[in-house]
Amino acid sequence: MTNVNRENVQAWVDALRSGEYDQAKEVLHTSDGSYCCLGVACEISGLGDWDGEYYKIADEERWSGVLPPAVQKWLGLGIRSSNPMLRGNTTAVTLNDDFDLTFAEIADLVEKKYLGVTR
């Protein structure tokens, strides 16, 4: 296991449950202001800015559909967590886009995997 930043992961969980973010599919962020579950993590990290559906941090390339390395580091998920597996071999993006899990359901899985909390 990586050195999870519990405070930042909890902030991500709280943001997913907040009702503040409309859920999108297939991109981190939409022009109408909706987000996928990973886009919410980018947004609350405050590390970059949105360029349409892309998240850009300083001079790094633009990211869409996965967590940028800086956001992975901010969460403490490790460098191979651009699309974290949250349920078995099922990734966050697949749960968001294909399985139609709500943000609250994804928050439960994030909380269980990274914070050891079960509901």
Buried (B, 14 or more C-beta within 10 A) or exposed (E): EBEBBEEBBBBBBEBBBEEEBEBBEEBBBBEEEBBBBBBBBBBBBEBBEBEEBBBBBEEEEBBBBBBBBBBBBBBBBBEEBBBBBBBEEBBBBBBBBEEEBBBEBBBBBBBBBBEEEEE
